[in-house]
Amino acid sequence: LIVLGILMIGIGLYKQNKWKLFLIYSIVTVLIMGTFGGLTSIVIINNIEMLGLFERITIYGYQSWILILSVLLIREKPSQKKLEL
């Protein structure tokens, strides 16, 4: 669900010109998380000692995505348009 959430937010923000690079960053993050998340199960089955590394890469990928999104949202200037309901 986290991976889908990352893609949905990245695609949703893609419609605005300033956020086009963020979609690429979101896709790269999803690919990294998917790759190392999948490798984690292989590492567990084969009892390889790099399990912690793959888990950390997966978790840090998500956390760095949240950090970048937060920084970009903080730097975003508020819109002067009125919200219509």
Secondary structure as UniProt FT lines:
FT   HELIX           2..14
FT   HELIX           17..19
FT   HELIX           20..46
FT   TURN            49..50
FT   HELIX           51..75
//
